[in-house]
Amino acid sequence: MKNKRRVFIKNTLAATTASMIIPKETFGILKPKKYMDGIVGHGDFTYKVDKEWGVQDPSKVPINDCHEMVMDNQGRILMTTTGANNDNIIVYDTSGKVLKSWGREFPGAHGLSIMGEGSDQFLFITDPETHKVHKTTLDGQILMTLERPREVSGYQSDEQFKPTETTILPNGEFFVADGYGQNYIIHYNEKGEYLNHFGGSGEDSDKFNCCHGITLDTRDATNPTLLITSRASQEFKRFSLDGEHLESTKLPGCSICRPVIHGNNIYFAVIVTKTWDSWDGMLAVLDADNKVVSFPGGSAPEYLNNVLVEPKYDGTTFRNPHDVLIDSDGNLYVPQWASGKTYPIKLHRV
């Protein structure tokens, strides 16, 4: 049934592409048609790429660097974007229509996490530019603001705290990853009161070289753990909730942003493979054993003596992807950093 559904989607996409009216001009995208030619990805994780999914009129919906996306329980997609003169949270529906935007208090809006049920859902927004973490409602009311943790002696000034990500536990406790700062992982209770911390800058197994992203891994329901990227070292690490290092997984050639778990798989935006000087990057899909099974936007995954061979960017699909959101049908939504102010794109699973 699953394969029949994908064949149906693939045929429907082909028919839709053939019959659509092509716009004369799109902002930031020089593509003559809606879908890119061909399929990206590998194995069971292949996609048609729609670069026009999120395109808007920049005079009405301005953006700069786009960072992360989450979906609320109404099926709306929220995205962080930077800029002092525009709204920093853009709210899309799944068709790519902007429903609303809000929040000029977060000019460096970066990490975006969502938690809660029904009308009690809330967001955590990290802003390394203002050195703050904000808890807000889905409409942008600020409920809590955190600055650098005074309890951590590794900070000598507020400016050293540059948080990039959060992850939230079911009981309301949460962790903040100071990925652009001192590389600490700080643990708070639901009231925002400091509990403890671990990590710090370094190359040892319990340290980080840009702890850019963090997420709670509940695939083993009896033993939840933390997955944390060490982006500049091209690896991610697993820790207990008490901060004990459990394992490290190298992804050579992959400067990975935050881990995103969907089903049994881990997804990463690989923002860079070779250079920060021009557009680069791909996505990585890993199985339950931390093996890459698909590189949408890159070469097929290959292992040599159980070590990942550095993948190659395909040169066309992405412009520095920074995050990936997966919907219930397995489609992917991707915001991009330093991409010439391009809007997020969608990958339709086939």
Stockholm file with secondary structure:
# STOCKHOLM 1.0

chainA/1-350         MKNKRRVFIKNTLAATTASMIIPKETFGILKPKKYMDGIVGHGDFTYKVDKEWGVQDPSKVPINDCHEMVMDNQGRILMTTTGANNDNIIVYDTSGKVLKSWGREFPGAHGLSIMGEGSDQFLFITDPETHKVHKTTLDGQILMTLERPREVSGYQSDEQFKPTETTILPNGEFFVADGYGQNYIIHYNEKGEYLNHFGGSGEDSDKFNCCHGITLDTRDATNPTLLITSRASQEFKRFSLDGEHLESTKLPGCSICRPVIHGNNIYFAVIVTKTWDSWDGMLAVLDADNKVVSFPGGSAPEYLNNVLVEPKYDGTTFRNPHDVLIDSDGNLYVPQWASGKTYPIKLHRV
#=GR chainA/1-350 SS CHHHHHHHHHHHHHHHHHHCCCCSCCTTCCCSSSBCSSCEEETTEEEEEETTTTCCCTTTSCCSSEEEEEECTTSCEEEEECCTTSCSEEEECTTSCEEEEECCSCTTCCCEEEECSGGGCEEEEEETTTTEEEEEETTCCEEEEECCCTTCTTCSSGGGCCCCEEEECTTSCEEEECTTTTCEEEEECTTSCEEEEEECBSSSTTCBSCCCCEEEECSSTTSCEEEEEEGGGTEEEEECTTSCEEEEEECTTCEECCCEEETTEEEEEEEESSCSSSCCCEEEEECTTSCEEECTTBCCCCEETTEECCCCBCSSSCSSBCCCEECTTSCEEECBSSSSSCCCEEEEEC
#=GC SS_cons         CHHHHHHHHHHHHHHHHHHCCCCSCCTTCCCSSSBCSSCEEETTEEEEEETTTTCCCTTTSCCSSEEEEEECTTSCEEEEECCTTSCSEEEECTTSCEEEEECCSCTTCCCEEEECSGGGCEEEEEETTTTEEEEEETTCCEEEEECCCTTCTTCSSGGGCCCCEEEECTTSCEEEECTTTTCEEEEECTTSCEEEEEECBSSSTTCBSCCCCEEEECSSTTSCEEEEEEGGGTEEEEECTTSCEEEEEECTTCEECCCEEETTEEEEEEEESSCSSSCCCEEEEECTTSCEEECTTBCCCCEETTEECCCCBCSSSCSSBCCCEECTTSCEEECBSSSSSCCCEEEEEC
//
